[in-house]
Amino acid sequence: MVVLLMSCTLVNGLTNVPPTISVTNVSFTPTTGSTATSRVPTPVSTATLMAPTATSTASVPSDAVVVNTLEQGVYPFNPNGKCALGEAIQSVLLQQAVDGCVLPPGSKTVYMPTGTYSLTEPDNAPVILFGKPQSDREHLDPAGFPVIAGTVTILGNDSVIQRSGSNQFGIFQVFIGGNLTLKDLTISGGDVSATHHPGGAIENLGGSLALVHVTLSHNMAYNGGALDIAGGINAENTVTGSTITQNTALVDGGGIHNAGHLLVKQSVISSNIAKDGVFGGGGIDNDGQDAQLTLDDSQVFGNSATLGGGIFNDGGTVNITDQSLLSGNLATWKFNGLSPDGGGGINSRADNDQLVIDQSLVIGNQAPASFGGGIIAGGQKTTITGSVFSGNIAGTGSALEITGGEVSVTGSCILDNQSLLPKSYNGIENDNSLAVDASQNWWGTKGPSVSADVKTASQMANPPVFCASSLPTPYPTLNP
C-alpha cells in the first residue's frame, strides 16, 4: 500500500534553529503484515482553513424537518411562518412542529440547505427531557441552539454555522442521554472563554456525539477550545473525516478536551493552542482515568501548549494506530531545574497513563527548552511498535524521554533526532529506575544514542521497509 505524506530534509548536527519547512510527496510502505488499509489524511496548511469533504445529501430525506431560512430563530420562537435551524431542532426534540416547520412523524433528522447561518444571540429554550420541557435550561451555559437531550441528526450540506456580533456563547450542547450527529458542516466563532466554560463549539455533558465531515475552527473556551467531552458517562464519541483547526483554550485542550471515550478516525487536529495550561494538550487533552482516546489513521500537527504540544495524557489511555502522524507540535515549557517535563508530540507521564503507539509516525516535534521532543512518558505502561521517531528536537531525550513506568520500543525506526544540551541523548533518555526495552530497532548508521538502562541489544541489521534512507519527515509550522 502507498500512502501520501510530506517530506523534508532531516536536520543534521546540533543547532537551535528549527528545521526549514519543505513539502514534497513521498511514498510510505507499512511493514509486512500491517493491518493498516486506509490512507493518512492529506495534511492541510496551518494558514488555511480546511473545509470538510462534503457528502451532501442530494435530495431531502422524507423523514427530515427542512430548514427554509438562514435567519436565526431563538426561544420563544416568535412565529413568522418560517423554519429556522433552532426551530427545526426544537421540533425534533419536542416531536411537535414549531413555527413554520413541518415535522414528519417520528422525525429525528434536520436538513439544512447550503448556506451561512449566523448566530448573534444565545438560545434560551428550556431543556426537553423525555419529550417534556423543563422549567429552564438546567443552569447550563449560553449556547446558540436548544440543548440536545434527545436524538438529533443534522445534515449540513457543507453549510457554515458561525457566531457573530458582540455576544459570546457556545454553539451546541449535548445533555446526559442526548445523541447528536453532525454531518458536512463547519462551525466557527463559538466563544465561552470569558465565563471560564468549556467547549467553544460543542460541549458534551455526557451524551453521545458523532462528527462526520465536520470542521471546527476559530472557537475559544477555557478548556477544549473547540470540543469538550465530559467524563463519568461511558457514551461513545466519534470524529470521522473531520478537521479541528485554529481553536484556542485558555488552559487545556486547545482543540479537544476529552474526559470520556473518543475515537478520532481519518481526521486532522491542527494549529490549535492551549495558552496557559497547567497541563496542556495543544491538540488534545485526554483528562482523567476514565478518558480513552484512540487516534486512528489521523494527523495531529502544528499544535502548541506548555506541556504536550500535540497530546497531553493525564491519567487516561491513549492508542495511536494505523499510520497516524504527530508532527510539528511544540511544547513551550522551560526546564525549572526540578523534575523533567515537556513532550513536543505527546506528554504521558501521569501515574495511571497507558500509551500505545503502533504503525505510526512521530516526526519533527519540538520541546526545545525541556525534555522529550517526540514523547515524554512515565505513567503505568508505554508500548511502541513498528513506528518512526525522527527529526524531533528537545533539550534531551529528543525522541523519547522516560520518567517512569514499564516501557518497550520494538520494531521501530529511531534516527536523526537531535538534543540541544551538552551530554544529552538524541534517542532515548531513561530517568526511570526500571530498564527500558529498546531492542530490535533500527537506529540508522550512527547507532543508538541512549542513556543508561536502555537495552538496545539485538538491533536490526537493516532498516525496516517503512524506514528508508530518505525518510518521510513533515515539518508543519510550529507556531500556529
N, C-alpha and C positions, 0 to 999 in steps of 0.2 A: 504494500500500500504506500502511496506517495502523499505526503502532507505538505501544504503550503505554509512556509514560515518566512520570517525576515532574517537577514543575516548582516553581520558586520565584522570587521577585523578585530580580533581579540587584542586585549591590552597586554603589552609585554613590558616587564620591568616594574619598578615601584615608582609611583607618581601620585600626586594629589589631584591631578587633572582627570575629571571623568572622561570616559571614552567618547570619541567622536561618533555621532549618530550617522549611520549609513544603512540604507534599506535596499535590499535586493531580494530576489526569490531564490530559494534553495529547496532541495528535497530532504525529507526526513523519513527514514525507513525504520519502523519499530523492530525490536528484537524478534527472532524466530519464536513462534508460539504465542506472540502477543494476542490478546483478545480484543485489542482496540480495532474498531471498524469505522469510526467516524473521523471527520477531519477536524483539525484545530481551526477555530473560527478565524477568519481573516482579520488581522489587527486593524484598529481604526486610529486615525490621527488623534493625538490628545488635544489638538486645536480645533477639531471639527466634530460637531455632534453627529453621532451615528444614528440615523433613523431606523426604526425596526423594519425587518423584512416582512412586508405585509402578506398575509394570507387572506386578504379581504374576502368577505362573503359576497359573491357576485349578486345574489338575489336575497331579498328579505325573507328570513325564515318565517314560516307560517305561524309559529308559536311565539314570535317576538313582539315586545312593545316597541313601537317605532318612534324615535325622536324626530320631530319635524321643525325644530328651531335651534339656532345656535345661541339664543338668548339664555341667560341663567334664570332658573326658577327656584326660589327658596321658600321654605315654610314661612307663613301658612299657605303658600301656593295660591296667590290671588288669581282667580280664573280669568283667562284671556282666550280660551279656545285652542291654545297651542299645547304641545307636549315637549317640555324642556327635559334635559337629561336628568336633573334631580327629580322631577315629577315622574319620569319613567321608572327610575329606581324605586321611588316610594310606591308606585303602583304595584310593582312586583312584590315588594316587601309586605304590603297590605293585602295583596290579592284583591285590590279594588281600584278601579280606574280613577286617576287624579287629573283634574282639569281636562285638557283635550286628548289625553292618552287613551288609546284603545287597548284593552287587556284581553288577549286570548285566554280562554280558561286554563288555569294552572300554569301560566307562563312564568318562566324563571330567567328569561333572556331579554336583554335590551339591545336594540340595534341603533347604532349611531351613523347617520350619513357622514361622509367625509367632510371635515372642516375643522376650524379652530374654535374651541369652546372656552371663552374667557370667563373667569370667576372673579368677582370683585368683592363678594361678601360671603361669610360663612353661612351654612345652612343649619338652622336650629331645630330641625324636626325631631320630635321625641323618638326614642328608640322603639322599634317594633319587635316585641318578643312574642313568639308563637302566634303571630298574626294580630297581636293586640298592642295598641300604642301605650307606652308607659307615661308617667307623669312628666318626664323631662328626658334629657339626653344622658341620664345616669351619671351626671357630673363629668362628662367626657370633655376633652379639649375641643375647641372650634375646628370644624372641617368643612370642606366645600360641598359635601353631599350627605344625605342621610346615612346613619350608621348601619353597616351591613351586619344584621343579626340573623339573616336567613340565607337562602341560596340564591345567588345572582351571578349571571354571566353577562358581561358587557362586550359586544363586538364593536371594536373601534373603527375598523376600516381605514386604518392609517390616519386617524384624526389626532388632534393635539388638544389636550386639556391644560390650560395654564392659568395660574393665579396672576392677576394684575391689579394695580392700584396700591393704596397705602395699607389696607387691612391685611394683617398677617394671620395665616391659618394653614393647616394641612389640607390634603385633598380627600383621601379615603381613610376610613376607619373600619376595621373588621372586629366585631364583638365576639365574645365567647359563644360558640355554636354557629357563628357565621361561616359562610363559604363563598368566597369571591373569586371569580375567574375574569381576568382582563386579557383581551386579545387585540393585537395590532393597534397599538396606542402609544402616544408619547405624553408623559406627564411632567410638567416643569413648574418651577416657581413656588412650590409649597414651602412655607417657612413658619416653623414653630420655635425658632431659636430664642426669641425674646422672652418666652414664658418657660424656657428650660424644659420643653417637652420633646418626646422622641418622634421620629418618623415624619420627615418633611413632606414626602409624597404619600406614603402609606404607613399607617400604624396598625399592626395586627395585635389585638389584645388577647388572643387565644383561640382564634378560629383557624380556618384553612384558607390558604391563598395560593393561586396559580397565576403566574405571569407568562404569557406566551407571545413572543414577538412584541415586547414592550420596551420602551426606552424611558428611564427615569433620569432626568437631567436638571441641573441647576436648582436643586432643592436644598433646604437647610434645616437643621434641627440641633438639639442639644446632643442627643445620641442618635445614630442611624440617620445620616443626612437625608437619604432617600427613603430607606425602608427600615422599620423597626419591628422585630418579631419577639413577642413576649414569651417568657418561659412558663413552666408549670402545667401546660396543656400539651399533650403529645400529638397535636394536629400536624399534618404534613403541609409543607410549603415548598413550592417549586418555582424556579426561574428558568425558563427554557427559551433558547434562541433570542435572548434579550440583551440589552445594554444598560448598564448603570454607570453613568459617567458625569464628572464635573459637579458632584454634590459635596456638601461640606457639613461636618459635625463639629460643634464647638468643643466636644470632649472626645467620645469614642465612636468608631464605626463611621468613617466618612461616607461610605456608600451604604453599608448594611450593618445594623446591629442585630445579631441573632442570639436568642436565648432559648430557641426551640429546635425544631427539626427542619433543616433546609437543604434542598438539592438544587445546585446550580449546574445546568447542563447546556453545553454549546452556547455559552454566553460570555460577555465581556464585562469586566469590572475595571474601569479605567479612570485615571485622573481625578480621583476623589481625595479629599483631605480631612484628616482628623486633626483639628488645630492644636488643642492644648490638653490632650488626653493624659490622664494619669497612667492609663494603659495604652490605648492607641487603636491600631487597626485602620489604616488609611482606606483600604478597600473594604475589608470585612472584620468586624469584631465578633468573635464566637465566644459568648459570655456565659460561663457557669457550667456546673456538672451535668445539667440536662441538655446542654447545647450540642447539637450534632450537625456538622456541616460536611457535605460531600460536594467536591468540585470535580465535575466530570466533563472532559473534553472542552475546557473553558480557559479563559485568559484573565489573569489579574495583573495589570501592568500600569506603571506610571502613577501609582498612588503614593501618598506620603503621610507619615504620622510620627509622633515621638518614638513609639515602640511598635514594631510590626508594621512596616510600611505597607505591605500587601495585606497580610492577615495577622491578627492578634488572637491567639487561642488561650483563653483564660479559664482553664479548668474543664474544658469540654473535649469533644472528639472531632478531629478533622481528618477526612480522607480525600486525598488528591490523586486522581487517576486518569487513565485514558488520554494520555498526551496533553494534559493540561499544562499551562505555561504561567510561571510567575517571573516577571521581568520588569526592570526599570523602576522598581519600587524603592522608596527611600525611608530609612529610619533616622530621624534627626537627633536622637538622644545623644548626649555627650557624657562619656565616662566620668564618674564623680569620685573615683578612687576607692569606692566601696565594692559592691558586687557587680559582676558583669551583666550587661543587658544590651538590647539593641534589636537586631533582626530586621535587615532590609526587606527580605522577602517574607519571612514568617517569624513571629515570636511565639514560641510554645514552651513555656517553662514553669507554668503553674503546677502545683502538686499533683493534680489528677489528670493532667493533659495526656491525651492519646493522639499521636500524629502518625499517619501512614501516607507515604508518597510512593506511587508505583507508576512506571512508564510515563514520567512527566519531566518537565524541564524547569530548572531554577537557574536563571541566567541573567547576568547584568544588573543585579540588585545591589544596593549600597547601604552600609552603615558606617560612614567614613570616620566618625568620631567615637565608635563603640565596637561592638562585637557581633559576629555572625552576619556577614554581608548577605549570604543566602538565607541561612536559618540559624537562630539560636534556640536550642532545645534543652529542656530539663524534664519537667513533668514525670509521668509514670513510665511511658514507653514511646520510643520513636523508631519506626521501621521504614527504611528506604530501600527500594529495589528497582533495578533497571531504569535508572533516571540519570539526568545530566545536570551537573553543577559546574558552571563555567562563567568566567567574566564577572564574578561577584567581587565586591570590594568592601573591606572593613578595616578597622584598626588591627584586629587579629581574628583568626578563625573565619577567614573570608568566605569559605564555602559553608562551613558548619562549626558552630560553637556549642559545646556540650557543657551544661551546668548541673545535670542530674539525670537520674532515671536509667532505664535499660535502653541502649541504642545499638542498632545494627544498620550497616550500609553495605549492600552487596549488589553485584552485577551492574554497577553504575560507572559513569564517567565523571571523574573529578580532576579538572585540569584548568590551568590558566586563570585561576582566581588570584587575587592579589591583596595582601595585607600591607598596611602602611606603616605600622610601628616597627621599631628595631626589635630583632629577636622574636618576631611573630611568625605565625604559621599561615601559609597560603591555602592550605587544605582544611584540615580538621584540628581544632584545639579542644582538648579534653580537660576541663576543670572539675571533673567529677571523680568521686572515689572509685567508681566502677569502670572497668576497662570497656572501651568501645570496640565492637567487632566491625572492622572496615576491610575485611578480607575479600578476595575475589572482586576487585575493582580495577578499572583502567585509569592510570594516573598520567598518561602521556609519556613522553620520552624523558622527562625530568625526574620522574619518581615522586613518591609521596612527600608532602611537606606537612608533618603532623607532630603534635606534642606527645609526651609520654602517655603510656597506657592507651594507645590507639593501635590495635592489631591490624597490620597491613600485609601480613604474610599471605602466601598463595595468591599473588597478584595475577591478573590476566596478562598473558603474554602479548596479546594483540587486542586492538580496540574492538569493542562490540560494533555490530553493523550500524547502530544508530549513532555512533560516536566516531565519525570520520575525522581525518586530519584537518579538514576545513569544516569546523563545527558551526552549525547554525546558532547565532547568538544575537537576538534582538535587543536593542537598547532604546526603548522609547524615552521620551523626555522625562527626566527625573522630577522636575518641579512642575506639577500640573497647574 
